[in-house]
């Protein structure tokens, strides 16, 4: 069975929380599964994540997560603003 993954929305919210919320960062460092559940990730997804994802570990600084969050936001903005509206022409 393949390991579960977070959705793009879940991953983005996780990175934003790790960039801004000291209490959440502390919880994630010590009890990642509990932090993910608090974030709204379903328990079924959490238990199926790769076990290495759920090991307590020190986090990088908030500034690194803030930078990652800003890059994600720019990427989404670039992707959505570069969409071209389909054109339809009808014979006269």
For each residue, the residues with C-beta under 8 A, 3 or more apart:
1: 48
2:
3: 48 49 50
4: 44 45 46 48 49
5: 49
6: 10 11 14 41 45
7: 10 11
8: 11 12
9: 12 13
10: 6 7 13 14 39 40 41
11: 6 7 8 14 15
12: 8 9 15 16 69 72
13: 9 10 16 17 39 40
14: 6 10 11 17 18 36 39
15: 11 12 18 19 65 68 69 72
16: 12 13 19 20 65 69
17: 13 14 20 21 24 25 28 39
18: 14 15 21 24 25 28 59 62 65
19: 15 16 62 63 65 66 68 69
20: 16 17 62 66
21: 17 18 24 25
22: 25 26
23: 26 27
24: 17 18 21 27 28 35 38 39
25: 17 18 21 22 28 29 59 62
26: 22 23 29 30
27: 23 24 30 31 34 35 38
28: 17 18 24 25 31 32 35 36 59
29: 25 26 32 56 57 58 59
30: 26 27 56
31: 27 28 34 35 56
32: 28 29 35 36 53 54 55 56
33: 36 37 46 54
34: 27 31 37 38
35: 24 27 28 31 32 38 39
36: 14 28 32 33 39 41 45 46 49
37: 33 34 40 41 43 46
38: 24 27 34 35
39: 10 13 14 17 24 35 36
40: 10 13 37
41: 6 10 36 37 45 46
42: 45 46
43: 37 46 47
44: 4 47 48
45: 4 6 36 41 42 48 49
46: 4 33 36 37 41 42 43 49 54
47: 43 44
48: 1 3 4 44 45
49: 3 4 5 36 45 46 53 54
50: 3 53 54
51: 54 55
52: 55
53: 32 49 50
54: 32 33 46 49 50 51
55: 32 51 52
56: 29 30 31 32
57: 29
58: 29
59: 18 25 28 29 65
60: 64 65
61: 64 65
62: 18 19 20 25 65 66
63: 19 66 67
64: 60 61 67 68
65: 15 16 18 19 59 60 61 62 68 69
66: 19 20 62 63 69 70
67: 63 64 70 71
68: 15 19 64 65 71 72
69: 12 15 16 19 65 66 72 73
70: 66 67 73 74
71: 67 68 74 75
72: 12 15 68 69 75 76
73: 69 70 76 77
74: 70 71 77 78
75: 71 72 78 79
76: 72 73 79 80
77: 73 74 80 81
78: 74 75 81 82
79: 75 76 82 83
80: 76 77 83
81: 77 78
82: 78 79
83: 79 80
84:
85:
86:
87:
88:
89:
90:
91:
92:
